[in-house]
Amino acid sequence: MQIRPFDNDCGAEIDGVELQSMSDEEVEAIADAQAAYGVVFLHGQALTPDDQLAAARRFGPINVNRFFAPVPGHPQVAMVLKEPRHERNIGGGWHTDHSYDQVPALGSMLFALEVPSAGGDTMFASMYKAYEALSPGLRRTLAGLSAEHSSRHVFGRSAYPKRDDDRYHNAEKATQDAVHPVVIRHPRTGRPALYVNPAFTVRIAGWTDEESRPLLEYLYGVAAREEHTCRFRWEAGSVAFWDNRATWHYALDDYPEERRLMHRVTVEGETLAPYLSER
């Protein structure tokens, strides 16, 4: 087993592991690498939906996605699909999965079955590095703040007429609202990480939308700086396993008239604690 971090410590590639036959030591090493670098990448995997579920369960209980159409016969495996007829992809903007849940997901294991001839890469951004780029004064301010997150405006009924496709369902179940610290202490590493994102964060708790917008936009701009990001080029058989507590991700929509098919399994997380040592 070899773990090769990217130069800026956003992401790491792992060689010499088959996910369907991991040892306990390999599971721990992958979990440590994922927590340290935010996302790990593996190539050459051959996973049935049952194999992928079994591999993901080695890292925690399964979180069933409410809003993506499942793989037929496998309700715990979400289908992430773009056909040539679809006007846009799934995940085409910076976001953190499930931040609208009271207990956000640990992360997601995404497996590539079909990839376009060019394009379709996924970007990741390190929320460790985003936090570290802030001034000490701003860090102290953020240590006392929480933010509101919601699924309503993304997956609720008001969003569905804009989509009109069968890759999404259960609009009536988009009722999740949650409040989380703006800066969290990562449960595994203890490191501070910025925990707001453009897709699901609605406002700073106790602030108006107008008051929240300038601060959130500034934080988003810092987080998305090139030096905080890494880019993964998919191949059929590739896996990305990311940590939602330490990263954002963004699926690039640059492959018109081609098909891209992924299977995603999401792993349950735990309640997020604030990082307060700056105070």
C-alpha positions in Angstrom: 0.0 0.0 0.0 1.4 3.4 -1.0 -0.2 6.8 -0.1 1.0 9.7 -2.2 -0.3 13.1 -1.1 -0.6 15.9 -3.7 2.0 18.7 -3.4 -0.4 21.1 -1.6 -1.8 18.4 0.8 -5.2 18.6 -0.8 -5.9 15.0 -1.7 -3.8 11.8 -1.9 -3.6 8.9 -4.3 -3.5 5.4 -2.9 -2.0 2.4 -4.7 -1.9 -1.3 -3.8 -5.4 -1.7 -2.2 -8.5 -3.5 -3.4 -11.5 -2.0 -1.6 -13.5 -5.2 -1.6 -10.7 -7.0 0.3 -9.1 -4.5 2.7 -7.4 -5.5 5.9 -8.3 -3.7 9.1 -4.9 -2.0 8.9 -5.6 -0.8 5.4 -9.0 0.6 6.5 -7.4 2.6 9.3 -4.7 3.9 7.0 -7.3 5.0 4.4 -9.4 6.7 7.1 -6.3 8.5 8.4 -5.3 9.6 4.9 -8.8 10.8 4.1 -9.0 12.8 7.3 -5.5 14.3 6.8 -5.8 15.2 3.1 -9.6 15.6 2.7 -10.0 13.1 -0.1 -8.3 9.9 -1.3 -8.2 8.5 -4.9 -7.9 4.9 -6.0 -7.7 3.5 -9.5 -8.3 0.1 -11.0 -11.2 -0.9 -8.7 -13.8 -3.5 -9.8 -16.8 -3.0 -7.6 -20.4 -4.3 -7.8 -22.9 -2.2 -5.9 -22.7 -4.8 -3.1 -18.9 -4.6 -3.1 -19.1 -0.8 -2.8 -21.6 -1.0 0.1 -19.5 -3.5 1.9 -16.3 -1.4 1.5 -18.1 1.8 2.6 -19.5 0.0 5.7 -15.9 -0.6 6.9 -15.8 3.2 7.6 -19.2 3.6 9.2 -22.9 3.1 8.8 -24.5 3.9 5.5 -26.4 7.2 5.0 -29.1 6.8 2.4 -29.4 9.8 0.1 -33.0 11.0 0.0 -32.9 13.0 -3.2 -30.9 11.1 -5.9 -32.4 8.2 -7.8 -31.0 5.0 -6.5 -29.3 2.2 -8.5 -32.1 -0.3 -9.3 -32.3 -2.9 -6.7 -29.8 -1.1 -4.4 -31.6 1.7 -2.5 -28.5 2.6 -0.5 -26.5 3.3 -3.7 -27.2 6.6 -5.4 -26.9 7.0 -9.1 -24.8 10.1 -10.3 -25.6 10.3 -14.0 -25.4 12.7 -16.8 -26.8 11.6 -20.2 -26.2 13.6 -23.4 -29.8 14.8 -23.1 -29.3 16.4 -19.7 -28.7 20.1 -19.7 -26.5 20.0 -16.6 -24.7 17.6 -14.4 -25.2 16.6 -10.7 -22.9 18.5 -8.3 -21.9 21.2 -10.7 -21.0 23.8 -8.1 -18.9 24.0 -4.9 -20.6 22.2 -2.1 -20.4 19.9 0.9 -22.7 16.9 1.0 -25.4 16.7 3.7 -24.4 19.8 5.6 -28.2 20.4 6.0 -28.5 17.3 8.3 -28.3 17.6 12.0 -25.6 15.0 11.9 -23.8 15.5 8.6 -22.4 12.7 6.6 -18.7 11.7 7.2 -18.2 11.5 3.4 -19.0 9.8 0.2 -17.4 7.0 -1.9 -17.9 7.7 -5.6 -17.1 4.9 -8.1 -16.8 5.6 -11.8 -18.4 3.2 -14.2 -18.5 5.3 -17.4 -16.5 8.4 -18.1 -16.5 10.8 -21.0 -13.6 10.8 -23.5 -12.5 14.2 -22.1 -13.6 16.3 -19.2 -15.8 15.4 -16.3 -13.0 15.9 -13.7 -13.9 16.7 -10.1 -12.4 19.6 -8.1 -11.8 19.4 -4.4 -11.0 22.3 -2.0 -9.4 21.9 1.5 -11.3 23.5 4.3 -8.2 23.1 6.5 -6.2 25.3 4.1 -9.1 27.7 3.8 -9.2 28.2 7.6 -5.4 28.6 7.8 -5.5 31.3 5.2 -7.6 33.6 7.4 -6.2 36.3 9.6 -6.0 35.7 13.3 -8.6 38.4 13.9 -11.1 36.8 11.6 -10.4 33.4 13.1 -11.3 34.7 16.5 -14.5 36.2 15.2 -15.5 33.0 13.5 -14.9 30.9 16.6 -18.0 32.3 18.1 -20.3 31.9 15.1 -22.6 29.2 13.8 -24.4 29.0 10.4 -27.7 27.8 9.2 -27.8 25.1 6.5 -30.9 23.9 4.5 -31.9 21.4 1.8 -35.1 23.2 0.9 -33.8 25.6 -1.7 -31.8 22.9 -3.5 -33.9 19.8 -3.4 -37.4 21.1 -2.4 -40.4 21.6 -4.7 -39.4 25.1 -5.7 -36.2 23.7 -7.3 -37.8 20.9 -9.1 -39.5 22.8 -11.9 -36.1 24.1 -12.9 -34.8 20.5 -13.2 -37.6 18.4 -14.6 -35.6 15.2 -14.8 -35.8 11.8 -13.2 -32.4 11.9 -11.5 -33.9 13.6 -8.5 -36.9 12.6 -6.4 -38.6 13.1 -3.0 -38.9 16.9 -3.2 -41.4 16.7 -0.4 -38.7 15.3 1.9 -36.5 18.4 1.5 -37.3 19.7 5.0 -33.9 19.6 6.6 -32.5 22.6 8.5 -29.4 22.5 10.7 -27.1 24.8 12.6 -23.4 24.0 12.7 -20.3 25.9 13.9 -18.7 28.0 11.2 -15.3 26.5 12.2 -15.4 22.9 13.3 -12.8 20.7 15.1 -12.4 17.7 12.8 -13.5 14.6 14.7 -10.5 12.5 13.6 -7.6 14.9 13.3 -8.6 17.7 15.8 -7.7 20.3 13.1 -9.8 23.4 12.5 -11.8 23.4 9.3 -14.1 26.0 7.7 -17.6 24.5 7.6 -19.8 26.7 5.4 -20.5 26.1 1.7 -22.2 28.0 -1.2 -24.8 25.4 -1.9 -26.4 24.7 1.5 -25.4 27.4 3.9 -28.2 30.0 4.2 -26.9 32.6 6.6 -24.9 33.2 9.8 -27.1 32.1 12.7 -28.7 35.2 14.4 -27.7 37.5 11.4 -29.9 38.7 8.6 -29.3 37.5 5.0 -28.0 41.0 4.2 -25.5 40.9 7.1 -24.4 37.4 6.3 -23.8 37.7 2.6 -20.5 39.7 2.7 -18.9 37.5 5.2 -20.0 34.2 3.5 -18.9 35.4 0.1 -15.5 36.4 1.4 -15.1 33.0 3.0 -16.2 31.2 -0.2 -13.6 33.2 -2.2 -10.8 32.2 0.2 -11.8 28.6 0.2 -11.9 28.3 -3.6 -8.5 29.8 -4.2 -6.4 27.7 -6.6 -3.7 27.0 -4.0 -6.4 25.3 -1.8 -7.7 23.0 -4.4 -6.9 19.8 -6.3 -8.3 18.2 -9.4 -9.0 14.5 -10.1 -9.2 13.0 -13.6 -11.5 10.0 -13.6 -11.0 6.7 -15.3 -13.5 3.8 -15.4 -12.7 2.0 -12.2 -11.6 5.0 -10.2 -12.8 5.8 -6.7 -12.8 9.1 -4.9 -13.6 8.9 -1.2 -13.9 12.3 0.4 -14.4 13.7 3.9 -17.2 16.2 4.0 -15.9 17.7 7.2 -12.6 18.7 5.5 -13.4 19.4 1.8 -15.8 20.9 -0.7 -16.1 19.4 -4.2 -17.3 20.5 -7.6 -18.1 18.2 -10.6 -17.0 20.0 -13.8 -19.7 20.0 -16.5 -17.5 20.2 -19.6 -18.5 17.1 -21.6 -21.5 17.9 -23.8 -23.2 15.1 -25.6 -21.3 12.4 -23.6 -22.3 10.1 -20.8 -20.9 9.9 -17.3 -22.1 7.3 -14.8 -21.0 7.0 -11.2 -22.3 5.1 -8.1 -22.2 6.9 -4.8 -22.4 5.5 -1.3 -22.5 7.9 1.7 -21.1 7.1 5.1 -22.7 8.5 8.3 -20.9 11.0 10.4 -21.2 12.4 13.9 -22.2 15.7 15.6 -19.8 18.5 14.8 -18.0 20.3 17.6 -16.8 23.9 17.3 -13.1 24.7 17.2 -12.7 27.3 19.9 -9.0 27.4 20.9 -8.4 30.7 19.0 -10.5 32.6 21.7 
